[in-house]
Amino acid sequence: MKILVTGGAGFIGSHVVELLIQSGHETIIVDNFNSSKKEDVPSKVHLIEMDINAPQLEGIFAQEKPDIVIHMAAQVDVAISIQNPEHDAEQNILGTIRLINYCKKYNVQKIIFSSSCAVYGETADCSITESFPIKPLSYYGLSKYTSEMYIQLFSSLNQIPFTILRYANVYGPKQTSKGEGGVISTFFRKILNNEAPIIYGDGEQTRDFVYVKDVAMANVLAISKGTNEIFNIGSNTKTSVNELLKIMKSLASVDITPISKPERDGDIQHSQLDNTKAATILGWNPSYDLLNGLNDTFNYYKSKKI
Ligand SMILES: NC(=O)c1ccc[n+]([C@@H]2O[C@H](COP(=O)([O-])OP(=O)(O)OC[C@H]3O[C@@H](n4cnc5c(N)ncnc54)[C@H](O)[C@@H]3O)[C@@H](O)[C@H]2O)c1
């Protein structure tokens, strides 16, 4: 199949593109390199440097006629969304609307959208399913949820199938310190440079960390399964930030005391995603546990001498 991946040069996108190529798909990336680097783009890929909001994107759809669109390009920084909600909405909501209009006009067979657990907002300290009430704490969470709603209504009005994937905190090689799951990459960068990592709040906040290669697999499975469904893509395990740092320090054999700072606006206290629906319908299960994923990630940062 011919698959167009917006944001395909990014952290998660580059892993998705690698897996698509391995799976024999013809792959096109549209990325403006706002938060990524050309050297992270897998070879053997048709790379188009373009903003998804550029009117020239229509020409790409007309010329390439992709079968599937995997939409990952986004403003991904929660803090930026709080400071500048207009910019966040322009990129995430309007960018998505423009893109899905081209999907209709050029007969795309399916849209696969990268959403986020940020749509749920604060949850109880327990595992949550996709039917948990939506109440985002940041404009980023709101713009992701609004995009989900546009995609669903657009799909019912125009009969274009979709799959929405709500990721937990994604981590792994090539991640920068920005974005949602950036804590692991930030901590490794600090630890490897013998600097103290910062912990916001008391460090007892929990996160569901999911390895990027597992997230890439969820996207590839969604090409042929899970039509018109929303899935949590997480490990269904929770780890506190304090616990995480302890594991990372032991992997790196260092002992550094973190710096404490006050909690940040828009940060959620607990996050754990029930992944039963993805297992049942997509046949997706995470194949990396936290220790294996952290080990791979640590080796990557060490080899890059970051
Ligand atoms: N990293 C996580 O933990 C996480 C969690 C939940 C959801 N997500 C979602 O997954 C997707 C990928 O996130 P990521 O962590 O890989 O972030 P990333 O910043 O590494 O990747 C986003 C990519 O999109 C590109 N981009 C941004 N705006 C663009 C625009 N207007 N036009 C064209 N390209 C543009 C960037 O240059 C970058 O290559 C995003 O939609 C994000 O919201 C990420």
The ligand as an SDF file (V2000), in Angstrom:
LIG
                    3D

 44 48  0  0  0  0  0  0  0  0999 V2000
    5.6160   11.1760   22.5790 N   0  0  0  0  0  0  0  0  0  0  0  0
    4.5550   10.8210   23.2880 C   0  0  0  0  0  0  0  0  0  0  0  0
    4.6730   10.3460   24.4170 O   0  0  0  0  0  0  0  0  0  0  0  0
    3.1590   10.9900   22.7120 C   0  0  0  0  0  0  0  0  0  0  0  0
    2.0760   10.6510   23.5200 C   0  0  0  0  0  0  0  0  0  0  0  0
    0.7880   10.7870   23.0110 C   0  0  0  0  0  0  0  0  0  0  0  0
    0.5960   11.2270   21.7100 C   0  0  0  0  0  0  0  0  0  0  0  0
    1.6670   11.5790   20.9540 N   0  0  0  0  0  0  0  0  0  0  0  0
    1.3950   12.0400   19.5830 C   0  0  0  0  0  0  0  0  0  0  0  0
    2.1770   11.2990   18.6770 O   0  0  0  0  0  0  0  0  0  0  0  0
    2.5300   12.1110   17.5450 C   0  0  0  0  0  0  0  0  0  0  0  0
    4.0400   12.0920   17.3340 C   0  0  0  0  0  0  0  0  0  0  0  0
    4.6660   12.6370   18.4990 O   0  0  0  0  0  0  0  0  0  0  0  0
    6.2400   12.5880   18.7480 P   0  0  0  0  0  0  0  0  0  0  0  0
    6.4490   12.3660   20.1900 O   0  0  0  0  0  0  0  0  0  0  0  0
    6.8770   11.6960   17.7710 O   0  0  0  0  0  0  0  0  0  0  0  0
    6.6170   14.1080   18.4740 O   0  0  0  0  0  0  0  0  0  0  0  0
    7.7230   14.7410   17.4850 P   0  0  0  0  0  0  0  0  0  0  0  0
    7.7350   16.2200   17.7620 O   0  0  0  0  0  0  0  0  0  0  0  0
    9.0010   14.0150   17.5670 O   0  0  0  0  0  0  0  0  0  0  0  0
    7.0820   14.4680   16.0640 O   0  0  0  0  0  0  0  0  0  0  0  0
    6.1600   15.3180   15.4410 C   0  0  0  0  0  0  0  0  0  0  0  0
    6.6460   15.5320   14.0200 C   0  0  0  0  0  0  0  0  0  0  0  0
    5.6860   16.3460   13.3560 O   0  0  0  0  0  0  0  0  0  0  0  0
    6.3840   17.3750   12.6610 C   0  0  0  0  0  0  0  0  0  0  0  0
    5.4740   18.5050   12.5700 N   0  0  0  0  0  0  0  0  0  0  0  0
    4.9740   19.2600   13.5730 C   0  0  0  0  0  0  0  0  0  0  0  0
    4.1300   20.1820   13.1070 N   0  0  0  0  0  0  0  0  0  0  0  0
    4.0850   20.0090   11.7650 C   0  0  0  0  0  0  0  0  0  0  0  0
    3.3840   20.6660   10.7140 C   0  0  0  0  0  0  0  0  0  0  0  0
    2.5810   21.6820   10.9500 N   0  0  0  0  0  0  0  0  0  0  0  0
    3.5840   20.2180    9.4520 N   0  0  0  0  0  0  0  0  0  0  0  0
    4.4050   19.1860    9.1730 C   0  0  0  0  0  0  0  0  0  0  0  0
    5.1010   18.5290   10.1280 N   0  0  0  0  0  0  0  0  0  0  0  0
    4.9430   18.9290   11.4100 C   0  0  0  0  0  0  0  0  0  0  0  0
    7.6140   17.6510   13.4830 C   0  0  0  0  0  0  0  0  0  0  0  0
    8.6690   18.2700   12.7480 O   0  0  0  0  0  0  0  0  0  0  0  0
    7.9850   16.2470   13.9320 C   0  0  0  0  0  0  0  0  0  0  0  0
    8.8130   15.6110   12.9930 O   0  0  0  0  0  0  0  0  0  0  0  0
    1.9830   13.5020   17.8430 C   0  0  0  0  0  0  0  0  0  0  0  0
    0.7450   13.6420   17.1860 O   0  0  0  0  0  0  0  0  0  0  0  0
    1.7860   13.4860   19.3540 C   0  0  0  0  0  0  0  0  0  0  0  0
    0.7660   14.3750   19.7570 O   0  0  0  0  0  0  0  0  0  0  0  0
    2.9490   11.4820   21.4160 C   0  0  0  0  0  0  0  0  0  0  0  0
  1  2  1  0
  2  3  2  0
  2  4  1  0
  4  5  1  0
  4 44  2  0
  5  6  2  0
  6  7  1  0
  7  8  2  0
  8  9  1  0
  8 44  1  0
  9 10  1  0
  9 42  1  0
 10 11  1  0
 11 12  1  0
 11 40  1  0
 12 13  1  0
 13 14  1  0
 14 15  2  0
 14 16  1  0
 14 17  1  0
 17 18  1  0
 18 19  2  0
 18 20  1  0
 18 21  1  0
 21 22  1  0
 22 23  1  0
 23 24  1  0
 23 38  1  0
 24 25  1  0
 25 26  1  0
 25 36  1  0
 26 27  1  0
 26 35  1  0
 27 28  2  0
 28 29  1  0
 29 30  1  0
 29 35  2  0
 30 31  1  0
 30 32  2  0
 32 33  1  0
 33 34  2  0
 34 35  1  0
 36 37  1  0
 36 38  1  0
 38 39  1  0
 40 41  1  0
 40 42  1  0
 42 43  1  0
M  CHG  2   8   1  16  -1
M  END
$$$$
